Amino acid sequence: MPIFKNKLLLASPLIAMTVLFIFVLMLYPSATIKPAGLPIAIVNADEGATLPDGSAVKMGDQLVEQIKEASGTAEGADASPVKWVSLESAELAGEGLDNREYYAALIIPADFSAKQASLRSPAPQQPELEVLINQGMNATASNMVTQMVNGMISGMNSAISAQMLQELEAGGVTLKPSQAAILASPIKAQITNVNETGPNTARGNAPVSLFQPIWMASIAGAAISTIVVGKAAAAVASKSGKLGARLMQVAVGVVLALLAGFFVTWLADSFLELDVPSIGDMGLFISLSILAFFLMISAVLSWTGIRGIILFVLLLFFGAPLLALPSEFMNSFYRDWIHSWLPMRFMVDGLRELFFYGNGFEWNGPTATLVGIGAVSFVVLLLSVLKPSKALNVSKAAAAPSVSKA
């Protein structure tokens, strides 16, 4: 039958398997989460204590070693889900949390040894640890770190409690009810969320949720303007005319970015009821993001034609799951070769600072990177006027036979 001679029909199984493979690649990072090297600050401010027999102890140092062994960092940070970073003070830890350097901070107070030594006395005092969870840095990571810390403290409590009860039993000591209650859970962990996500931020995923409409608006605007300007530029012979057409495309992009940026901010605030901190700051940042993406996509399409849009559609599918995960949750291939090259991750980082860190529209890392992407793309877009036009190539090809006949 003629239908079986159709090449597209014969290739359909291969096309279907290729599409399946692409979508499985998209799901792979989320399906194979394996955290490695999550940076967590640890501050050991313990001043030590003197026991009744005159010996001096620093329980904080012992606790740090126990924590590292419990989390698997004693043999090296590469094989461990956590990378403990020792700091000198709680102030430095707070600055690191605000600068998005650490997912959490564990602080051992100055009186830790004194209170732990009192557990064997008739008037025991429960030692406490302060744990600060950097909730705004990543919702998935903050939940995992909270569970990990709770499990770690629970394991240490069980070990310490069993050891102390064995010592007291061997000494024939009778416990008071107050002592028994504390010995059941010797160490208390005070867990506090900092840079909180709040109740109306899509469970902390608002920056990632806004990526898709922003990216699609950038693709749509760039594709339409490239088609229209491309036709107008093809009808103009002079380089100055082509340059004017591209500059007009940039002007359209600026207007589109401002309108779309403030419109999506208004929708996020009024329609989605997200906790938008500032309409003005967020509107300006999203406008900058859309303009940078518009220029980048337009620059590529100006050289490749409309078929180049498939690249940015694939970035949409691959970007969504990766942007929701910390880079420490990915294997080296996705972290180094895909996630690190995603331009939209800077937009997500900037939105995190707006939503959760109290920052406004200011010159910072994400803003500088987006400006850089826009500037380079602007130059590449303008250079496309030097590309030979198809009409010129066709006319040369048509003229060639007449010359040879002559």
DOSERO-444896 format. One record per residue (C-alpha): residue in three letters; residue number from 1; x, y, z; chain. Coordinates in Angstrom, 1 decimal. Layout:
% DOSERO-444896
<ALA; NUM; <X; Y; Z>; A> ...
//
This chain:
% DOSERO-444896
<MET; 1; <0.0; 0.0; 0.0>; A> <PRO; 2; <1.3; 3.5; -0.7>; A> <ILE; 3; <0.6; 4.6; 2.8>; A> <PHE; 4; <3.4; 2.4; 4.1>; A> <LYS; 5; <5.9; 4.1; 1.8>; A> <ASN; 6; <5.4; 7.4; 3.7>; A> <LYS; 7; <8.7; 8.2; 5.4>; A> <LEU; 8; <7.0; 10.2; 8.1>; A> <LEU; 9; <4.8; 7.3; 9.0>; A> <LEU; 10; <7.7; 4.9; 9.0>; A> <ALA; 11; <9.7; 7.2; 11.3>; A> <SER; 12; <6.8; 7.7; 13.7>; A> <PRO; 13; <8.0; 5.0; 16.2>; A> <LEU; 14; <11.4; 6.6; 16.4>; A> <ILE; 15; <9.8; 10.0; 16.8>; A> <ALA; 16; <7.6; 8.7; 19.6>; A> <MET; 17; <10.5; 7.1; 21.4>; A> <THR; 18; <12.6; 10.3; 21.1>; A> <VAL; 19; <9.7; 12.3; 22.7>; A> <LEU; 20; <9.4; 9.7; 25.5>; A> <PHE; 21; <13.2; 9.9; 26.1>; A> <ILE; 22; <13.1; 13.7; 26.3>; A> <PHE; 23; <10.3; 13.7; 28.8>; A> <VAL; 24; <12.0; 11.0; 30.9>; A> <LEU; 25; <15.1; 13.1; 31.0>; A> <MET; 26; <12.9; 16.0; 32.3>; A> <LEU; 27; <11.6; 13.8; 35.1>; A> <TYR; 28; <15.0; 12.3; 36.0>; A> <PRO; 29; <16.2; 15.0; 38.4>; A> <SER; 30; <13.0; 14.9; 40.4>; A> <ALA; 31; <12.7; 11.1; 40.5>; A> <THR; 32; <16.4; 10.6; 41.6>; A> <ILE; 33; <16.9; 13.2; 44.3>; A> <LYS; 34; <20.1; 12.5; 46.2>; A> <PRO; 35; <21.3; 15.5; 48.2>; A> <ALA; 36; <25.1; 16.0; 48.4>; A> <GLY; 37; <27.0; 18.8; 50.0>; A> <LEU; 38; <24.2; 21.0; 51.3>; A> <PRO; 39; <26.0; 23.8; 53.1>; A> <ILE; 40; <24.9; 24.2; 56.7>; A> <ALA; 41; <26.7; 26.6; 59.1>; A> <ILE; 42; <27.6; 25.4; 62.6>; A> <VAL; 43; <28.6; 27.8; 65.4>; A> <ASN; 44; <30.2; 26.3; 68.5>; A> <ALA; 45; <30.1; 29.0; 71.1>; A> <ASP; 46; <30.3; 26.6; 74.0>; A> <GLU; 47; <32.6; 27.9; 76.8>; A> <GLY; 48; <33.0; 24.5; 78.5>; A> <ALA; 49; <32.4; 23.6; 82.2>; A> <THR; 50; <34.3; 22.3; 85.2>; A> <LEU; 51; <33.0; 19.0; 86.6>; A> <PRO; 52; <32.8; 18.3; 90.4>; A> <ASP; 53; <36.0; 16.3; 90.2>; A> <GLY; 54; <37.8; 19.4; 88.9>; A> <SER; 55; <38.2; 18.2; 85.3>; A> <ALA; 56; <37.3; 20.6; 82.5>; A> <VAL; 57; <35.1; 19.5; 79.6>; A> <LYS; 58; <33.8; 21.1; 76.4>; A> <MET; 59; <30.7; 19.2; 75.4>; A> <GLY; 60; <30.3; 21.4; 72.3>; A> <ASP; 61; <33.4; 20.0; 70.7>; A> <GLN; 62; <32.2; 16.5; 71.3>; A> <LEU; 63; <28.7; 17.4; 69.9>; A> <VAL; 64; <30.2; 18.8; 66.7>; A> <GLU; 65; <32.1; 15.5; 66.1>; A> <GLN; 66; <28.9; 13.5; 66.9>; A> <ILE; 67; <26.9; 15.6; 64.4>; A> <LYS; 68; <29.5; 15.2; 61.7>; A> <GLU; 69; <29.6; 11.5; 62.2>; A> <ALA; 70; <25.8; 11.2; 62.3>; A> <SER; 71; <25.5; 13.0; 59.0>; A> <GLY; 72; <28.4; 11.2; 57.4>; A> <THR; 73; <30.8; 14.1; 57.0>; A> <ALA; 74; <33.6; 12.7; 59.0>; A> <GLU; 75; <35.0; 10.9; 55.9>; A> <GLY; 76; <34.6; 13.8; 53.6>; A> <ALA; 77; <31.9; 16.3; 52.4>; A> <ASP; 78; <31.7; 14.7; 48.9>; A> <ALA; 79; <30.1; 11.6; 50.2>; A> <SER; 80; <27.8; 13.3; 52.6>; A> <PRO; 81; <24.4; 15.0; 52.1>; A> <VAL; 82; <25.6; 17.9; 54.3>; A> <LYS; 83; <28.6; 20.1; 54.2>; A> <TRP; 84; <29.2; 21.6; 57.6>; A> <VAL; 85; <30.7; 25.1; 57.6>; A> <SER; 86; <32.3; 26.2; 60.9>; A> <LEU; 87; <31.7; 29.8; 61.8>; A> <GLU; 88; <32.9; 32.0; 64.7>; A> <SER; 89; <29.6; 33.6; 65.7>; A> <ALA; 90; <25.9; 33.6; 65.3>; A> <GLU; 91; <26.1; 37.0; 63.6>; A> <LEU; 92; <28.2; 35.5; 60.8>; A> <ALA; 93; <25.7; 32.7; 60.5>; A> <GLY; 94; <22.8; 35.1; 60.2>; A> <GLU; 95; <24.6; 37.1; 57.5>; A> <GLY; 96; <25.3; 33.9; 55.6>; A> <LEU; 97; <21.6; 32.9; 55.8>; A> <ASP; 98; <20.5; 36.3; 54.5>; A> <ASN; 99; <23.0; 36.1; 51.6>; A> <ARG; 100; <21.7; 32.6; 50.7>; A> <GLU; 101; <25.0; 30.9; 51.4>; A> <TYR; 102; <23.6; 28.3; 53.8>; A> <TYR; 103; <20.4; 26.3; 54.0>; A> <ALA; 104; <20.5; 26.3; 57.8>; A> <ALA; 105; <22.6; 27.1; 60.8>; A> <LEU; 106; <23.1; 25.2; 64.0>; A> <ILE; 107; <24.2; 27.2; 67.0>; A> <ILE; 108; <25.7; 25.6; 70.2>; A> <PRO; 109; <25.2; 28.2; 73.0>; A> <ALA; 110; <27.9; 29.2; 75.5>; A> <ASP; 111; <26.3; 27.4; 78.4>; A> <PHE; 112; <25.8; 24.0; 76.6>; A> <SER; 113; <28.5; 22.2; 78.6>; A> <ALA; 114; <27.4; 23.7; 81.9>; A> <LYS; 115; <23.8; 22.6; 81.4>; A> <GLN; 116; <24.7; 19.1; 80.1>; A> <ALA; 117; <27.0; 18.6; 83.2>; A> <SER; 118; <24.0; 19.5; 85.4>; A> <LEU; 119; <22.0; 16.6; 84.0>; A> <ARG; 120; <23.7; 14.3; 86.6>; A> <SER; 121; <22.9; 16.7; 89.5>; A> <PRO; 122; <19.7; 16.9; 91.6>; A> <ALA; 123; <18.8; 20.2; 89.7>; A> <PRO; 124; <19.3; 19.4; 86.0>; A> <GLN; 125; <19.0; 22.0; 83.3>; A> <GLN; 126; <18.2; 20.9; 79.8>; A> <PRO; 127; <20.9; 22.0; 77.2>; A> <GLU; 128; <19.5; 23.6; 74.1>; A> <LEU; 129; <20.6; 23.9; 70.5>; A> <GLU; 130; <19.4; 26.7; 68.2>; A> <VAL; 131; <18.6; 25.7; 64.6>; A> <LEU; 132; <17.8; 28.3; 62.0>; A> <ILE; 133; <16.2; 27.0; 58.8>; A> <ASN; 134; <16.7; 29.2; 55.8>; A> <GLN; 135; <13.1; 28.6; 54.5>; A> <GLY; 136; <13.1; 31.1; 51.6>; A> <MET; 137; <16.2; 29.6; 50.0>; A> <ASN; 138; <14.3; 26.5; 48.8>; A> <ALA; 139; <11.1; 24.9; 50.0>; A> <THR; 140; <12.2; 21.3; 49.3>; A> <ALA; 141; <15.6; 21.8; 50.9>; A> <SER; 142; <14.2; 23.5; 54.0>; A> <ASN; 143; <11.8; 20.6; 54.6>; A> <MET; 144; <14.5; 18.0; 54.1>; A> <VAL; 145; <16.9; 19.9; 56.5>; A> <THR; 146; <14.2; 20.2; 59.2>; A> <GLN; 147; <13.6; 16.4; 59.0>; A> <MET; 148; <17.3; 15.6; 59.0>; A> <VAL; 149; <18.0; 17.8; 62.1>; A> <ASN; 150; <15.0; 16.4; 64.0>; A> <GLY; 151; <16.2; 12.9; 63.2>; A> <MET; 152; <19.8; 13.7; 64.2>; A> <ILE; 153; <18.8; 15.3; 67.5>; A> <SER; 154; <16.5; 12.4; 68.2>; A> <GLY; 155; <19.3; 9.8; 67.6>; A> <MET; 156; <21.7; 11.7; 69.9>; A> <ASN; 157; <19.1; 12.0; 72.6>; A> <SER; 158; <18.5; 8.3; 72.6>; A> <ALA; 159; <22.2; 7.6; 72.8>; A> <ILE; 160; <22.8; 10.1; 75.6>; A> <SER; 161; <19.8; 9.1; 77.5>; A> <ALA; 162; <20.7; 5.4; 77.4>; A> <GLN; 163; <24.3; 6.1; 78.6>; A> <MET; 164; <23.2; 8.4; 81.5>; A> <LEU; 165; <20.5; 6.0; 82.7>; A> <GLN; 166; <23.0; 3.2; 82.7>; A> <GLU; 167; <25.5; 5.3; 84.7>; A> <LEU; 168; <22.8; 6.4; 87.2>; A> <GLU; 169; <21.5; 2.8; 87.5>; A> <ALA; 170; <25.0; 1.5; 88.2>; A> <GLY; 171; <25.5; 4.1; 90.9>; A> <GLY; 172; <22.2; 3.3; 92.5>; A> <VAL; 173; <20.8; 6.8; 92.1>; A> <THR; 174; <17.1; 7.2; 92.4>; A> <LEU; 175; <15.7; 9.7; 89.9>; A> <LYS; 176; <13.3; 12.5; 90.7>; A> <PRO; 177; <10.3; 13.0; 88.3>; A> <SER; 178; <11.9; 16.2; 87.0>; A> <GLN; 179; <15.2; 14.4; 86.3>; A> <ALA; 180; <13.4; 11.5; 84.6>; A> <ALA; 181; <11.5; 13.9; 82.3>; A> <ILE; 182; <14.7; 15.7; 81.2>; A> <LEU; 183; <16.7; 12.5; 80.8>; A> <ALA; 184; <14.1; 11.2; 78.4>; A> <SER; 185; <15.1; 13.9; 76.0>; A> <PRO; 186; <18.4; 15.5; 77.3>; A> <ILE; 187; <19.0; 17.9; 74.4>; A> <LYS; 188; <16.3; 20.3; 73.3>; A> <ALA; 189; <16.4; 21.7; 69.7>; A> <GLN; 190; <14.8; 25.2; 69.2>; A> <ILE; 191; <14.0; 25.2; 65.5>; A> <THR; 192; <13.2; 28.6; 63.9>; A> <ASN; 193; <12.5; 29.4; 60.3>; A> <VAL; 194; <14.2; 32.5; 59.0>; A> <ASN; 195; <13.4; 34.3; 55.7>; A> <GLU; 196; <10.1; 32.6; 56.0>; A> <THR; 197; <8.0; 31.9; 52.9>; A> <GLY; 198; <4.7; 32.9; 54.4>; A> <PRO; 199; <1.2; 31.4; 53.9>; A> <ASN; 200; <0.4; 32.8; 50.4>; A> <THR; 201; <3.5; 32.0; 48.3>; A> <ALA; 202; <2.4; 28.7; 46.7>; A> <ARG; 203; <4.1; 26.8; 49.6>; A> <GLY; 204; <7.3; 28.7; 48.9>; A> <ASN; 205; <7.3; 27.9; 45.2>; A> <ALA; 206; <5.9; 31.3; 43.9>; A> <PRO; 207; <9.2; 32.3; 42.2>; A> <VAL; 208; <9.2; 29.0; 40.2>; A> <SER; 209; <5.5; 29.1; 39.5>; A> <LEU; 210; <5.8; 32.5; 37.9>; A> <PHE; 211; <8.6; 31.3; 35.6>; A> <GLN; 212; <6.4; 29.6; 33.1>; A> <PRO; 213; <4.0; 32.4; 32.2>; A> <ILE; 214; <7.0; 34.9; 32.1>; A> <TRP; 215; <9.0; 32.6; 29.8>; A> <MET; 216; <6.0; 31.9; 27.5>; A> <ALA; 217; <5.3; 35.6; 27.2>; A> <SER; 218; <8.9; 36.2; 26.2>; A> <ILE; 219; <8.8; 33.5; 23.6>; A> <ALA; 220; <5.5; 34.7; 22.1>; A> <GLY; 221; <6.7; 38.3; 21.9>; A> <ALA; 222; <10.0; 37.5; 20.5>; A> <ALA; 223; <8.6; 35.0; 17.9>; A> <ILE; 224; <5.9; 37.4; 16.6>; A> <SER; 225; <8.2; 40.4; 16.5>; A> <THR; 226; <10.9; 38.4; 14.7>; A> <ILE; 227; <8.5; 37.2; 12.0>; A> <VAL; 228; <7.2; 40.7; 11.4>; A> <VAL; 229; <10.5; 42.5; 11.6>; A> <GLY; 230; <12.2; 39.8; 9.5>; A> <LYS; 231; <9.7; 40.4; 6.6>; A> <ALA; 232; <10.2; 44.1; 6.9>; A> <ALA; 233; <14.0; 43.8; 7.0>; A> <ALA; 234; <13.9; 41.5; 3.9>; A> <ALA; 235; <12.1; 44.1; 1.9>; A> <VAL; 236; <14.8; 46.7; 2.7>; A> <ALA; 237; <18.1; 46.6; 0.8>; A> <SER; 238; <20.2; 49.0; 2.8>; A> <LYS; 239; <22.0; 48.0; 6.1>; A> <SER; 240; <20.7; 51.2; 7.7>; A> <GLY; 241; <17.1; 50.2; 6.9>; A> <LYS; 242; <17.6; 46.7; 8.4>; A> <LEU; 243; <19.2; 48.2; 11.5>; A> <GLY; 244; <16.2; 50.5; 11.9>; A> <ALA; 245; <13.9; 47.5; 11.8>; A> <ARG; 246; <15.9; 45.7; 14.5>; A> <LEU; 247; <15.9; 48.8; 16.7>; A> <MET; 248; <12.2; 49.0; 16.2>; A> <GLN; 249; <12.0; 45.4; 17.4>; A> <VAL; 250; <13.9; 46.3; 20.5>; A> <ALA; 251; <11.6; 49.2; 21.2>; A> <VAL; 252; <8.6; 46.9; 20.9>; A> <GLY; 253; <10.3; 44.5; 23.3>; A> <VAL; 254; <10.8; 47.3; 25.9>; A> <VAL; 255; <7.1; 48.2; 25.7>; A> <LEU; 256; <6.1; 44.5; 25.9>; A> <ALA; 257; <8.3; 43.9; 28.9>; A> <LEU; 258; <6.9; 46.8; 30.9>; A> <LEU; 259; <3.3; 46.0; 30.1>; A> <ALA; 260; <3.7; 42.2; 30.7>; A> <GLY; 261; <5.9; 42.7; 33.8>; A> <PHE; 262; <3.4; 44.8; 35.6>; A> <PHE; 263; <0.4; 42.8; 34.3>; A> <VAL; 264; <1.8; 39.5; 35.7>; A> <THR; 265; <2.7; 41.2; 39.0>; A> <TRP; 266; <-0.9; 42.5; 39.2>; A> <LEU; 267; <-2.3; 39.0; 38.4>; A> <ALA; 268; <0.0; 37.5; 41.1>; A> <ASP; 269; <-1.1; 40.0; 43.7>; A> <SER; 270; <-4.9; 40.3; 42.9>; A> <PHE; 271; <-5.8; 37.1; 41.0>; A> <LEU; 272; <-3.5; 34.5; 42.6>; A> <GLU; 273; <-3.4; 36.4; 45.9>; A> <LEU; 274; <0.3; 35.8; 46.5>; A> <ASP; 275; <2.1; 37.8; 49.1>; A> <VAL; 276; <3.7; 40.3; 46.7>; A> <PRO; 277; <5.9; 42.5; 48.8>; A> <SER; 278; <6.0; 45.5; 46.4>; A> <ILE; 279; <4.1; 45.9; 43.2>; A> <GLY; 280; <6.6; 48.5; 41.9>; A> <ASP; 281; <9.8; 46.5; 42.7>; A> <MET; 282; <8.4; 43.2; 41.5>; A> <GLY; 283; <7.0; 44.8; 38.4>; A> <LEU; 284; <10.3; 46.4; 37.5>; A> <PHE; 285; <12.3; 43.2; 38.1>; A> <ILE; 286; <9.9; 41.0; 36.1>; A> <SER; 287; <9.9; 43.6; 33.3>; A> <LEU; 288; <13.7; 43.4; 33.3>; A> <SER; 289; <13.6; 39.6; 33.1>; A> <ILE; 290; <11.1; 39.6; 30.2>; A> <LEU; 291; <13.2; 42.2; 28.3>; A> <ALA; 292; <16.4; 40.1; 28.8>; A> <PHE; 293; <14.6; 36.9; 27.7>; A> <PHE; 294; <12.9; 38.8; 24.8>; A> <LEU; 295; <16.3; 40.0; 23.5>; A> <MET; 296; <18.0; 36.7; 24.0>; A> <ILE; 297; <15.3; 34.8; 22.1>; A> <SER; 298; <15.0; 37.4; 19.4>; A> <ALA; 299; <18.8; 37.4; 18.9>; A> <VAL; 300; <18.8; 33.6; 18.4>; A> <LEU; 301; <15.8; 33.7; 16.1>; A> <SER; 302; <17.3; 36.5; 14.0>; A> <TRP; 303; <20.1; 34.1; 13.0>; A> <THR; 304; <18.3; 30.7; 13.0>; A> <GLY; 305; <14.9; 31.7; 11.8>; A> <ILE; 306; <11.7; 30.7; 13.6>; A> <ARG; 307; <12.8; 27.0; 13.8>; A> <GLY; 308; <15.2; 28.1; 16.6>; A> <ILE; 309; <12.2; 28.4; 18.9>; A> <ILE; 310; <12.3; 24.7; 19.6>; A> <LEU; 311; <15.4; 25.4; 21.8>; A> <PHE; 312; <13.5; 27.7; 24.1>; A> <VAL; 313; <10.5; 25.4; 24.3>; A> <LEU; 314; <12.8; 22.6; 25.4>; A> <LEU; 315; <14.3; 25.0; 28.0>; A> <LEU; 316; <10.8; 25.5; 29.3>; A> <PHE; 317; <10.2; 21.8; 29.8>; A> <PHE; 318; <13.6; 21.1; 31.3>; A> <GLY; 319; <13.8; 24.3; 33.3>; A> <ALA; 320; <10.6; 23.9; 35.4>; A> <PRO; 321; <11.6; 20.8; 37.4>; A> <LEU; 322; <15.2; 21.9; 37.7>; A> <LEU; 323; <14.4; 25.3; 39.1>; A> <ALA; 324; <12.3; 23.8; 41.9>; A> <LEU; 325; <15.3; 21.8; 43.2>; A> <PRO; 326; <18.5; 23.0; 44.8>; A> <SER; 327; <21.6; 22.3; 42.7>; A> <GLU; 328; <22.9; 20.1; 45.5>; A> <PHE; 329; <20.0; 17.7; 44.8>; A> <MET; 330; <21.1; 17.0; 41.2>; A> <ASN; 331; <23.8; 14.8; 39.8>; A> <SER; 332; <26.9; 16.4; 38.3>; A> <PHE; 333; <25.6; 16.2; 34.7>; A> <TYR; 334; <22.4; 18.1; 35.4>; A> <ARG; 335; <24.0; 20.5; 37.9>; A> <ASP; 336; <27.0; 21.4; 35.7>; A> <TRP; 337; <25.7; 21.1; 32.1>; A> <ILE; 338; <22.0; 22.0; 32.3>; A> <HIS; 339; <21.1; 23.9; 35.5>; A> <SER; 340; <24.2; 26.1; 35.6>; A> <TRP; 341; <23.4; 27.3; 32.0>; A> <LEU; 342; <19.7; 28.0; 32.5>; A> <PRO; 343; <19.2; 31.8; 32.1>; A> <MET; 344; <15.9; 31.7; 33.9>; A> <ARG; 345; <17.4; 30.6; 37.2>; A> <PHE; 346; <18.6; 34.2; 37.8>; A> <MET; 347; <15.1; 35.4; 37.5>; A> <VAL; 348; <13.9; 32.8; 40.0>; A> <ASP; 349; <16.8; 33.8; 42.4>; A> <GLY; 350; <15.8; 37.5; 42.1>; A> <LEU; 351; <12.2; 36.7; 42.8>; A> <ARG; 352; <13.2; 34.7; 45.9>; A> <GLU; 353; <15.0; 37.8; 47.2>; A> <LEU; 354; <11.9; 39.9; 46.6>; A> <PHE; 355; <9.5; 37.5; 48.1>; A> <PHE; 356; <11.4; 36.1; 51.1>; A> <TYR; 357; <14.5; 38.3; 51.9>; A> <GLY; 358; <13.0; 41.8; 52.1>; A> <ASN; 359; <15.0; 43.1; 49.1>; A> <GLY; 360; <13.7; 45.5; 46.5>; A> <PHE; 361; <14.5; 46.2; 42.9>; A> <GLU; 362; <18.2; 46.8; 43.3>; A> <TRP; 363; <21.6; 46.1; 41.7>; A> <ASN; 364; <22.5; 42.6; 42.9>; A> <GLY; 365; <23.7; 39.3; 41.4>; A> <PRO; 366; <20.4; 38.3; 39.6>; A> <THR; 367; <19.8; 41.8; 38.3>; A> <ALA; 368; <23.4; 42.2; 37.0>; A> <THR; 369; <23.3; 38.9; 35.2>; A> <LEU; 370; <19.9; 39.7; 33.5>; A> <VAL; 371; <21.3; 43.0; 32.4>; A> <GLY; 372; <24.4; 41.2; 31.0>; A> <ILE; 373; <22.2; 38.7; 29.1>; A> <GLY; 374; <20.1; 41.5; 27.7>; A> <ALA; 375; <23.2; 43.6; 26.7>; A> <VAL; 376; <24.9; 40.7; 24.9>; A> <SER; 377; <21.7; 39.6; 23.2>; A> <PHE; 378; <21.1; 43.2; 22.0>; A> <VAL; 379; <24.5; 43.3; 20.3>; A> <VAL; 380; <23.9; 39.9; 18.7>; A> <LEU; 381; <20.5; 41.0; 17.5>; A> <LEU; 382; <21.9; 44.1; 15.8>; A> <LEU; 383; <24.7; 42.1; 14.2>; A> <SER; 384; <22.1; 40.0; 12.5>; A> <VAL; 385; <21.7; 42.9; 9.9>; A> <LEU; 386; <25.0; 41.7; 8.5>; A> <LYS; 387; <23.6; 38.3; 7.7>; A> <PRO; 388; <23.1; 37.8; 3.9>; A> <SER; 389; <19.4; 37.9; 3.0>; A> <LYS; 390; <17.7; 35.1; 1.1>; A> <ALA; 391; <16.4; 37.5; -1.5>; A> <LEU; 392; <20.0; 38.6; -2.2>; A> <ASN; 393; <21.2; 35.0; -2.6>; A> <VAL; 394; <18.3; 34.1; -4.9>; A> <SER; 395; <19.0; 37.1; -7.1>; A> <LYS; 396; <22.7; 36.1; -7.4>; A> <ALA; 397; <21.7; 32.6; -8.2>; A> <ALA; 398; <19.3; 33.8; -10.9>; A> <ALA; 399; <21.9; 36.1; -12.4>; A> <ALA; 400; <24.6; 33.5; -12.6>; A> <PRO; 401; <23.3; 31.6; -15.7>; A> <SER; 402; <22.7; 34.8; -17.7>; A> <VAL; 403; <26.3; 35.9; -17.0>; A> <SER; 404; <27.7; 32.5; -18.2>; A> <LYS; 405; <25.6; 32.7; -21.4>; A> <ALA; 406; <26.9; 36.1; -22.1>; A> 
//
